[in-house]
């Protein structure tokens, strides 16, 4: 499959200083590549900036290939660096010896034979048929015949359709340039195709960008997903296959694949108002004095802090996420340490640190931006990272909007998951729909707390739910 094409991201370039210094080395790696990796103390992994491989999140690098490569590098006892390239450049990295392996949700094929050797697949990805919700939904292969099918040129989905045409000669399709603005999903969304055939893992991440599209069916063929090492890297190949075998036997691989490839790793909680009201009675009373004290220290309204804490943990001081966030405000270990937290399970420490952190975020938002926009932008930065928020503000301005208004930035944030847009921005891919949902939910919780407790909001004018930005 031809992979997402993305320009290098400056936040990632800081990780490739060593690789840049070796750019003149064009000799193939020595036969004992694994030993050479251990001697130099680094594993050089080439990947692609995108949702299923590598991207910079609010707390640093994320993505399945990053997580797997980091674990493999630690097992080898060496460091890890990440050159970023498109698939053609990945092959060049292997051929030149600048990279030891390529990891970007790849499938070994003819184009790779001269560049390297395939590690046994560690998973697979389905080919899905996507349709417009409310329209005609094909449920079997025969119903695809004579429909306008959009598919990416030179992709494994295209090869799958060609294989199926033997039994279904009336299948027809139009080839597109990629998954971005002229890609299959965009063509379908614009009404220029009846269905689109795309990679299932990629659609899991792009579906929030296209809420009107859904999966109609899954094709009977799947594409294997694997790492690719240099041609003379037999030892590295064997070591990688043993690594995946151990992950598979322990059940850790299945857990990672589910969490990282379904878009659920950072899913936003969808509690009902009734559940929230119940927690106000059962959980809030013991924590309210702490939110009030943190309010006095930071100047943020205690109900805003409480709404944030509820969104993060449902006011559970023992909450812990799969990626290591802990406590009422779900602080990452590095963030908590930087804020002076000695015990993340201590509700007082955790709440005060979370309040200081959101205050730091708000202080980094330009002072000219009035409330409540400044607070909503700060909350979005708390969720997605200040860098990605700035990218969204730049994109808002590029598209003729006001980058200082939350409602206008809110409309652009989901586009950080669209290759056509994120490839133009400094920090690349982000799950841009998540901060939108995050802020929306906090606003809803805040409205309930204001209604239940009464009074005005410090720094955020009181308004009805209908008047709240983004509600």
Secondary structure, 3 states (H helix, E strand, C coil): CCCCCCCCCHHHHCCCHHHHHCCCCCCCCCCCHHHHHHHHCEEEEEECEECCCEEEECCEEECHHHHHHHHHHHHHCCEEEEEECCHHHHHHHHHHCCCCEEEEEECCCHHHCCCEEECCCCEEEEEEEEEECCCCCCCCHHHHCCCCEEEECCCHHHHHHHHHCCCCCCCCEEEECCCCCCCHHHHHHCCCCCEEEEEHHHHHHHHHHCCCEEEEEEEEEEEEEEEEEECCCHHHHHHHHHHHHHHHHHCHHHHHHHHHHCCCCCCCCCCCHHHHHHHHHHHHHHHHHHHHHHHHHHCCCHHHHHHHHHHHHCCCCCCECCCCCECCCCECHHHHHHCCCCCCCCHHHHHHHHHHHHHHHHHHCCCCCCCCHHHHHHHHHHHHCHHHHHHHHHHHHHCCCCCCCHHHHHHHHHHHHCHHHHCCCCCCCCCHHHHHHHHHHHHHHHHHHHHHHCCCCCCCCCCCCCCCCCC
